[in-house]
Every structure is written in structure tokens, then in C-alpha cells.
Amino acid sequence: MERLRDHLLKTGYTIDGVRERLGDMAASALAREELVPALRATRSGDPLDTLIRLWWLGVPVSAAGLPFEVMESGLVEFDGDEVRSTVHLQPWEEHYFVVSDRKVRPGDPALRSDHVVGAGGASANLAQLVSRRPVERALDLGTGCGVQVLHLAERADRIVATDLNPRAVELARLSWRLSGVTDVDARVGSLFEPVEGELFDLVVSNPPFVISPGGHLTYRETGAEGDAFCRDLVRQAPTYLNPHGHAQFLANWLHVEGEDWRDRVGGWVGETGCDGWVVERDVQDPAEYVELWLRDAAEQGTPAYAARYDEWLSWFEANRVEGIGFGWITLRNSGTLDPVVRVERLTHQVALPVGGYVDDVLDSIAAAHRTRDLETARLRVAEGLLDERIGAPGAEDPSRIVLRQTRGLLRSTDVGTVEAALAGVCDGELALGPLLNVIAELVGDGEHLRADALRPLIAEGYFQL
């Protein structure tokens, strides 16, 4: 594996190398499962083209001229004068590699039940979310192809990775060896069973969150009723967290007729005793959702497609499901008897990586909730905050005042003249109560804002304590 890694890097088989060779058109076509543009872009036959065809596109290549490192890797099979990969080997980040089962495309045989999916959009989303602070012990629950371990390796002293699927653990070990990551404690088992009685500073998981009737693909489904698996994951996680430890997951949840999804998911987190932050990034109607996951398993165009589609929609209808939400769940074992949970929808672009400031977000939510006397608090305006005034040309006063964040979650909100004036002067030097009194006198229109009214703006990071 070490020699193969050196060959891959020397040949330029990296994220940047593959992107540059394929170009935008071929990359876009691959996203639509169209290979022809990529095959045209890699027809020169040089070493990089050969690696892209073999391990990225999954097509046979000539055995002539393949180096020893590839031929003896154990990751290819021979068919006469041709060589075919037995895995999907993809570059990841600057110097990492991920090994998984070959990508399934329309017309391919049905997926095996223990199929190991490669790193994709969900993997990248979780990696962007996870806290960047160094930790002693980290757990990657449901490691799959092992991609989250690669991100944890530079900031965790010890890493445990688990998966129900023994084949996933086998391929994850290859990912780690090819990426130069050592000393990962890999274990086979369901949920938290392999780490019973242990504690961690950080738990991450891109779990099998897909909601389906009778799911049979281990990498994405558990067969649990509805979104019960994600609920149980959230409920159980705090038992395995050290004081001030974090648990961060991706999840799906149901939007059920007559029920607010915020109450549903917020209820899961509220039972944990941890501070929590739930963010819905997207919501799909049942038909969109079913089509997405039928495409994921390359079931479009198969004889069973229509029947499977109808069965899935029937299950949603019977359970009064109007939509399926996708997002993040972050827990922090703050050790307080007064935990706070924030549930919100953020569909706009945010600054990445979220993990670089997720602790600040949690701190703001907690401070807004647990600071008893805001009158004596000393507020300062968040760094990079803008004040935007909107009004008709020549008007003496604006019709709207907007506070806009240029960092972090990039929120914006309409405010009144007092909040705007406060943003212009608060620097952490004066207590909030007296400062609001002075602003009220200066504004001169009788408007006086109570300090407690600023709690939402503190929770959302416009002002900091």
C-alpha cells in the first residue's frame, strides 16, 4: 500500500490532478452518470489517464505498461490482456485516498447487501461540520469506507472506528493504509455496542439515515421504523461523551402531517440533557426522496423500479409523511442542569468549514439562554457585522435596517433603530442596561428596548457576551 500510495501521488492521481485532467464538462457529465466525455478526456493513455480510467471510471485498461505497484496491489483482476479494478479508489483532500466498492451505474448488476459506498457529498458535509478543536479520543460510528477517520487523524490522539459491516471495516483499513493513517482501532458491531462503557471527546457519524420500508442496503438503511434509527442514535450518544464532549451527526427526519418537525427532532435532543443545535439544510417531498435513493442504487430502468417506487410512496402515505428533512445534529455535553436546544432551518450558503466556528455557535446559543441578568452584561458586536440601510432616494430615514454577518453562518435580520444604534457603539466596555438608556434618549422617539429582547440576536451571533 505504501508503494502504491507513492505511485499515485507521483502520477498526479489527486483531487486537483483528476479535476484538471477531466475538465468541467466531463466532471458535470459524470455527475449525471455519463461516461463518454470523461473517456474522451482520458484517451491519451498516459499514466494519469490510465489510473483515472481504472479506479475513477471503473473501466478496463490494458495491462501493458502498468507498474508493479498497480499489478500487485490486490485491488485489480486480470482478464486476458486487460486489467479491471475490483474497487473504487478515489483521491480525497490533498493527500488522502478512499477505497470502496465500485460505483454502481445504470445497467450494472444490483448492489450486494454489504456494498460499501465511497465518499461523496454527505461525507464532505459531515467533515465540514465537525469541530476542529483537538481531542484525545474520537469515535467514528459507522465508518463505512473510513473517510471521516482521515479528517480526524490530524486532531485526535486516538481514534476508534466501528461499522456493522465487516466488509466496510476491511476496505476502511485499506483507505487508512493508502493515506498513511496508522493506529486506528477498528471494530465490527452495531451502533454503540463495540464501545460499550467507553467515553469519547468527539463522536461523529454519517449514519445509515435513509428512511425506507424494509431497507436492505447496509450502508444507507437499517430497517428501523421511519426515522427511529436517527432518534435512537441521538438519544444514546450522550452516554459515551466525556464532559464537554461533542457528538455530531448527519440525519434524516420526517415531516408528518399535523406535526412540527422542530418539535419532533428537538424532542430527541431535549431528552439527552446536552446542549443541542439542529439545522435542517434541505427538505424533499416523498417523490423526490424516493427518486433520489432509487437512483443511488441504480434501480432506474430496472423491471422492479415502478413497483419499488409505488411501495415506498405507499409507506409514506400510510404514515402521513409530507416531507423528509436532511441536516445536522450537534450535541455538547455541557454538564449543566439547564441545557438549551436550538432547532432551525438554514438553507442559504454558510461559511465553510462550519467546524471552525461551531463551538462559537454553541457558546452563543448557551449564553443567550443562561445569562440571567443581561442588564449588567457587557456586549460587543460580532466581528465583520454590517449595517445596511434601505430606503427611497432622498428619504430622511430608511424603511429597513438590516444587520448582516459576513462571517460564520452569514445570517441577516431586520432590526429597529435601537438595535442598529447598539451595534454601532457596543464594544464590551459598558453594561447593556445603561447603554440602552442612553440610546433611548438619543433616539428621542420614546422607544426603549429591554435587555432581554436582545437574547435572539445574541443566540444568532450578532452580539457576543
Buried (B, 14 or more C-beta within 10 A) or exposed (E): BEEBBEBBBEBBBBBEBBEEBBBEEBBEBBEEBEBEBBBEBBEEEEBBBBBBBBBBBBBBBEBEEBBEBBEEBEBBEEEEEBBBBBBBBBBBBEBBBBBBBBBBEEEEEEBEEBBBBBBBEBBBBBBBBBBBBEBEBBBBBBBBBBBBBBBBBEBBEBBBBBBBBEBBBBBBBBBBBBBBBEEBEBBBBEBBEBBEEEBBBBBBBBBBBBBBBEBEBBBBBBEBEBBEBBBBBBEBBBEBBBEEBBBBBBBBBBBBEEEEBBEBBBEBBBBBBBBBBBBBBEBBEBEEBBBEBBEBBBBBEBEEEEEBBEBBBEBBEEBEBBBBBBBBBBBBBBEBEEBBBBBBBBEEEBBEBBBBBBBBBBBBBBBBBEBEEBBEBBBEBBEEBEBEEEEEEEEEEBEEBBBBBEBBBBBEBEBEBBBBBBBEEBEEEBBBBEBBEEBBEEBEEEEEBEBEEBBEBBBBBBBBB
